[in-house]
Amino acid sequence: MLESLFTPKSVAVIGASKTPGKVGHDILANLIQGGFSGTIVPVNPTTDRVLDLPCYENLQSYGSPIDLSVIVVPKASVEAALKSSMDAGAKAVIVITAGFKETGLAGAQQEKRIVEMCKNRGVRMLGPNCLGLINTAHKLNVSFGGRMPASGNISIISQSGALCTAIIDLASMRRLGLAKVISVGNKGDISEVDLLLALAVDEHTRVIAGYLEDISSGDEFVKAAEVASAAKPVVILKSGTTAAGQRAASSHTGVLAGVDSAYGAAFKRSGVVRADTFEALFDYTTAFALQPLPKGNRLLIITNAGGPGTMAADAAEKAGLQVVSLASNLSVALKAKLPAAASIGNPIDVLGDADPERYVAALLAAQSDDAVDAILILLTPQAMTKPAETARAIAANLSGHKPVLAAFMGGQGVIPGHEELVAAGLPDYPSPERAVGALKAMCEYAAWRQRPPRIVTRFRVNRRRVERIITRRLQSCRYQLGEVKAKDILQAYDFRIPEGYLVTSTEEAMEAAERIGFPVAMKIVSPDIIHKTDMGGVRLNVSNKAGVRDAYDLMMLRIGQLAPKAVIEGVYLEKMLDRGLEVIIGMTRDPQFGPMLMFGLGGIFVEVMKDVTFYLAPITGDEAIQMLKSTRSYEILMGKRGQKGVDLAAIANGLQRISQLTTDFPQIAELDINPYIVGEVGTVPIVADARITLKPTDALCRLF
């Protein structure tokens, strides 16, 4: 797909320079020094030789076809250089030159022109405004990011050229080899979507690591990332995650869905391992590149000190890993090889005077135990400790069947051990917490790989009824669906709705209350009033006709005073519900990724703690359950300290129905069911309140 970009036989450098320090010089020098075996064609009209190579005035004077053209000329000359490259047969171009859409409207217009030029000729373009490209397997370094890195199995995609150079430098220090380093720049043509698909089938790439500031196409990204993640780990650091970019939202779900929630949901769906920091990006990538995936999340810790072992155990439990002990027969065998004071639990404490043989004995026992999925080895530099010898002994006894990570803690005293581990290709971290973080990433990715096939349930619903309601609302340019109409839609998708009536007078209110049966709830209905309780528009547990009359009159009086311009459609009366646990389920439609489902527990959990989770629709039943499990309040749903749990399957069913509704009707921008009253296993959840917002369609509105 991108052969001419990654494995060209001939490369032209348009803008090659004789002056060291200039980009055109450094790219040409890197290409030569990297050992590229193909044809190199420097182009510069002011000289006939550059770096001992014949230099051409233009590609026409060269006279032979080229595969790849690297353009390093002033912005005003880029279009001419691009045309000459394509006329010379180039199937791929890298535009290093900056000054395009990142500088404003004029630059964006010029970038659009060069993109169109490429598309019209079937040429793929990397950049503009990029560092270039490195492919170590092909000995191709057409970047100004320094010398060719060591060959390895990690490929990098970065929207920041500066981060590419930092990664290359850090990889060199850690003795990590790289396969490809690709700076995408402005992503005028080639984006992370193209590169994920290409690297997914690249035989030289075992791990894909990336730094992204934005994603070009949400739907295409999710599909490409899922393909790539199914083949190999994809670790991405996504910046630009603060609330500064959050859009305005009217629903509770929309308000809670910050700018970062959609990316988190997209990564979760597609199996992407998310790194929150540059440090974590390298920690996770290193572990994936050097160690096999775990079969489960059962961890055994080996240490020569109690404190670090406890730190590791705490970190593991917080990360959701199981801290397991050796099988009894292995424990007995190991005890015979260790001093009497050694602890054969988990952590296995081989004591502060441990020699390499004790570590090896514990390691061999852990590797032979089928109930252990991953091993963490800790070492602190005590007087009798031999870090280098211990590291060599550990490396020499690795079976390669399960991941082994190390945390040699300290400074100068553990440097020899760290260097031995790095040389042996064993991941070493400065603290137990960072090692556990990498193991957690590995376990979560392995679990994603082992997930059951995605089967989305389709429920039998009254879709036509919803179509009628939405069509009428859009035709009349009314985009806010209050409780009454929102519940009509939800009832069509088989949600349980309490009996209720919309009334417009005290007489109607009293008659409706008698039909429903006391006690009743009374709520104002107005497209202009979102937070009804704050405006005095809600009365609960009204127990008789006189109370209904008084509540109606007082409600109208207060609303008239607090919101005199609000359009009042009436008051909604419904039967008071039995007590239950209040949860919130909803949807907000992200412009990039589409409908995002939300779940959270009501009250303080959502208002103060923001304990909510998001997932991209459509979802499966397993994914709906996973949404519940990923909240901090999951234990409350399960029932603790004598309290009975709620029907998790019923909540999951509701989430799946919201998923179907919002994928069936892209006109729905936001949806809230708040609260959704759930009870014990076997009970049916009830929609207590709901609200839906439609996407404005001005074109339709102009017809009426």
Secondary structure, DSSP 4 states (H G I P E B T S, - for coil): --HHHHS-SEEEEET--SSTTSHHHHHHHHHHHTT--SEEEEE-TT-SEETTEE-BSSHHHH-S--SEEEE-S-GGGHHHHHHHHHHTT-SEEEE----SGGG-HHHHHHHHHHHHHHHHHT-EEE-SS--EEEEGGGTEEEESS-SPPPEEEEEEEES-HHHHHHHHHHHHHTT--EEEEEE-TT-SS--HHHHHHHHHT-TT-SEEEEEES--S-HHHHHHHHHHHHHHS-EEEEE---SGGGPPP-SSHHHHH--TTHHHHHHHHHHTPEEESSHHHHHHHHHHHHHSPPPSSSEEEEEESSHHHHHHHHHHHHHTT-EE-PPPHHHHHHHHTTS-TTSEESSSEE--TT--HHHHHHHHHHHHH-TT--EEEEEE---TT--HHHHHHHHHHT--SSS-EEEEE-SSGGGHHHHHHHHHHT--B-SSHHHHHHHHHHHHHHHHHHTPPP---------HHHHHHHHHHHHHTT--EE-HHHHHHHHHHTT-B---EEEESSHHHHHHHHHHH-SSEEEEEE-TT-S-TGGGT-EEEEE-SHHHHHHHHHHHHHHHHHH-TTPPP-EEEEEEPPPP-EEEEEEEEEETTTEEEEEEEESTHHHHTS--EEEEESS--HHHHHHHHHTSTTHHHHH--TTPPP--HHHHHHHHHHHHHHHHH-TTEEEEEEEEEEE-STTPPPEE--EEEEEPP-HHHHTT-
